[in-house]
């Protein structure tokens, strides 16, 4: 089973996002926090493809959508927490935080390799069960995948959007800070393509 952690925004009360990462040197507050986990019906084992080997895996890219890895301690911790909450310890996983609060371009992600027989159903289940207080809509997640993004939620006057995706080989989550829902819809397939890669290339 793929244990999908419920990743909530720091200070979140009743499902409402708290303020996004602050550029202030005194805050450095975590943008996300690992919370209660929910078991999802996804088996973390390799399923042979026609060629006999799964070609895709998840990685922590050197940059994500042109953003360098976060250097702020709190944001780096967010990336670790996201990875700990998403998937199980036995799975191949990747997670990280990118961008800076000062530039208002922060992205936090987590992804795990898993056998997902029905990606659309898996994404819907995570959205409705683990993030029930958010309103999601279907989006194009890119190559042979299913995706959903939340409508933009504002915390401290800053738009924040959560996007989920899955295909037959992996599943993941992105938090786009300082990004409205409509903009995140277009960013999801681009970000996913940098996180889930062909192992043979």
C-alpha positions in Angstrom: 0.0 0.0 0.0 1.2 3.5 -0.8 0.9 5.4 2.4 0.1 8.9 1.2 0.8 11.5 3.9 -1.6 14.4 4.3 0.6 17.4 3.8 -1.0 20.5 5.3 0.1 24.1 5.3 1.8 25.2 8.5 -0.6 26.8 10.9 -3.4 25.4 8.9 -6.7 25.4 10.9 -9.7 23.7 9.6 -8.1 23.1 6.2 -7.5 26.8 5.6 -3.9 27.6 4.4 -1.8 29.7 6.7 0.5 32.5 5.4 2.9 31.5 2.7 6.6 31.5 3.3 7.7 35.0 4.4 10.6 36.9 2.9 11.4 38.1 6.4 14.6 36.8 7.9 12.8 36.3 11.2 10.1 34.0 10.1 11.5 31.1 8.1 8.3 29.3 9.1 7.7 26.0 7.4 5.3 26.3 4.5 4.2 22.7 4.8 4.0 20.2 7.6 3.6 16.4 7.6 0.3 15.5 9.3 -1.9 12.4 9.6 -1.2 9.8 6.9 -3.9 8.0 4.9 -3.3 4.6 3.3 -4.0 4.5 -0.4 -4.8 1.4 -2.4 -1.5 1.5 -4.3 1.1 -1.3 -4.2 4.7 -0.1 -4.2 6.0 -2.9 -6.4 7.3 -2.9 -9.9 4.9 -4.1 -12.6 6.7 -5.4 -15.7 6.0 -3.4 -18.9 5.9 -4.9 -22.3 9.7 -4.7 -22.3 9.8 -6.3 -18.9 11.2 -3.4 -17.1 9.6 -0.2 -15.7 11.3 2.7 -17.5 10.3 5.5 -15.2 11.5 6.7 -11.8 11.3 9.8 -9.7 14.2 12.1 -9.0 15.1 15.3 -7.2 16.1 17.5 -10.2 19.0 19.9 -10.0 16.5 22.7 -10.7 12.7 22.7 -10.9 11.0 24.9 -13.4 14.1 27.0 -13.4 14.2 27.4 -9.6 17.3 26.4 -7.7 17.0 24.2 -4.6 15.9 26.2 -1.6 18.6 27.3 0.7 16.4 28.6 3.5 16.4 26.1 6.4 12.7 26.1 6.9 12.0 25.4 3.2 14.6 22.7 3.1 12.9 21.1 6.1 9.6 21.3 4.2 11.0 19.2 1.4 12.1 16.6 3.8 8.8 16.5 5.6 6.9 16.2 2.4 9.0 13.2 1.4 8.6 11.5 4.8 4.8 11.9 4.5 4.4 10.7 1.0 4.8 7.0 0.4 6.5 4.4 2.5 10.2 3.9 3.5 10.5 0.9 1.3 9.6 2.9 -1.9 11.8 4.8 -4.2 11.0 8.4 -3.4 12.1 12.0 -4.1 11.2 15.3 -2.6 12.4 18.8 -2.2 11.8 22.5 -2.0 12.8 25.0 -4.7 12.9 28.8 -5.1 12.9 31.6 -2.5 10.3 33.4 -0.5 11.9 36.7 -1.5 11.3 35.9 -5.2 7.9 34.5 -4.5 8.5 31.3 -6.5 8.5 28.5 -4.0 7.6 25.0 -5.0 7.6 22.0 -2.6 7.1 18.5 -4.0 7.1 14.8 -3.1 6.8 11.7 -5.3 7.1 8.0 -5.0 7.4 5.1 -7.5 4.4 2.8 -7.2 2.2 0.4 -9.1 -1.0 2.5 -9.8 -3.6 0.4 -11.7 -6.0 3.3 -12.0 -4.3 6.7 -11.8 -7.4 8.8 -12.1 -9.2 6.9 -9.3 -6.1 7.2 -7.1 -5.7 10.9 -7.6 -9.4 11.5 -6.9 -9.3 9.4 -3.7 -6.3 11.3 -2.4 -8.0 14.6 -3.2 -11.3 13.7 -1.6 -10.1 11.8 1.4 -6.8 13.4 2.4 -7.6 16.9 1.3 -11.3 17.0 1.7 -11.4 20.7 2.7 -9.9 21.7 -0.7 -11.8 22.0 -4.0 -10.1 20.2 -6.8 -10.6 20.1 -10.6 -9.2 17.7 -13.2 -6.1 19.0 -15.1 -3.7 17.7 -17.8 -0.9 16.1 -15.9 1.1 15.3 -19.0 2.2 11.9 -20.4 -0.3 9.2 -19.7 -1.1 10.7 -16.3 -4.1 11.9 -14.3 -4.0 15.1 -12.3 -6.0 17.4 -10.1 -5.2 20.9 -8.8 -6.9 22.8 -6.0 -8.7 26.1 -6.6 -6.3 28.8 -5.4 -6.5 29.2 -1.6 -5.2 32.4 -0.1 -3.2 32.5 3.0 -2.0 35.8 4.3 -2.9 37.3 1.0 -0.8 34.9 -1.0 -2.3 32.4 -3.5 -1.3 28.8 -2.9 -2.2 25.8 -5.1 -1.9 22.1 -4.4 -1.6 19.7 -7.4 -1.7 15.9 -7.3 -0.7 13.5 -10.1 -0.3 9.8 -10.8 0.3 7.4 -13.7 0.9 3.7 -13.7 4.4 4.0 -12.3 4.4 6.8 -9.8 2.4 9.4 -7.9 3.2 12.8 -6.5 2.2 16.1 -5.0 3.2 19.7 -5.7 2.6 22.8 -3.6 2.9 25.9 -5.8 3.2 29.0 -3.5 2.5 32.5 -4.8 0.7 30.8 -7.8 -3.0 31.0 -8.6 -5.0 27.9 -9.6 -5.1 28.7 -13.3 -1.4 29.2 -13.5 -0.7 26.0 -11.5 -2.7 24.0 -14.0 -0.1 24.7 -16.7 2.8 24.3 -14.4 1.9 20.8 -13.2 2.7 18.8 -16.4 6.0 20.8 -16.7 7.0 20.1 -13.1 6.0 16.5 -13.3 8.1 16.0 -16.4 11.2 17.1 -14.5 10.5 14.9 -11.5 9.4 11.7 -13.2 12.0 10.7 -15.7 12.9 7.8 -18.1 15.6 5.7 -16.5 16.9 4.8 -19.9 17.8 8.3 -20.9 
